[in-house]
Amino acid sequence: MKERTNCVNFQKALKYVDLNKDTISDKNLMKWAYNVAVTRSIEVNGERVIAPMADMFNHGTETEVEIQFDQEGNCLAYATRDVPAGSPLRISLGDPRDPSPLFATYGFLDETSPATFCKTMHLQNEMQQLGFQFSDLLFYKDTGDISPQVYDIFLYSVLSADPNLQQQFYQAHMNGDEGTKQQFHQQYFEYTKEALQNHVNGMLKELDQLQDDVRTKDPNRYPRLPVIMKHNEFVKESFLRVKANLDAM
């Protein structure tokens, strides 16, 4: 969703650039330009920069290269460890724990990622209030483990039925009072578990629907369909393991 929003904003911004009307109205050209700028750039201190040659490094969960910029804006690449001849030189293009943002931005699936975002877009207000990022809210693919922050936002959402209790949990969270937080988790665990199960089951149905929809598309017209299906399967496997753990509790 973020990439789509950025692309729409990019298209709107073109209206204020000194380009001829044919160029601005060419949507295919606009998409090409946007994708080139995004996929050939790297993020440094919260800003995207284009650095020729540096954009040739592949992504790796374990990296061999670190990118820095000096005060004059020169891009410098440093090896972070001894690299044997013939070995790859890789940088990090994003959080290696979750392949979905990398897939959305760069169009590839990092199958070595250990986890995936738990897809709680409907709880973004709760995330912001508790100070969490998407990268904090993970389902782990091999084990079905759930990051503690996921339990926090689901419990916080459950407690919205009683604003007083929700505020107490919020204060404990903001004050780092883990003892009080654990008391809340223990007392309301069944409610948190039920909310998580409903979310996981709903997402699994949605993923099946997405896969069915993808299978109806023409791969010649949509060449990214195979990697889209792989990504959806990666997410589904993670959710199935989480489901198995929750059902066994």
ABEGO torsion letter per residue (X at the ends): XAAAAAAAAAAAAAAABBBBAAAAABAAAAAAAAAAAAAABBBBGGBBBBBBGAAABBBBABBABBBBBBAAGBBBBBBABBBBBGBBBBBBAEBAABAAAAAAAAGBBBAABABBBAGBAAAAAAAAAAGBBAAABBBBAAAGBBBAAAAAAAAAAAAAABAAAAAAAAAAAAAGBAAAAAAAAAAAAAAAAAAAAAAAAAAAAAAAAAAAAAAABBAAABAAAAAAAAAAAAAAAAAAAAAAAAAAX
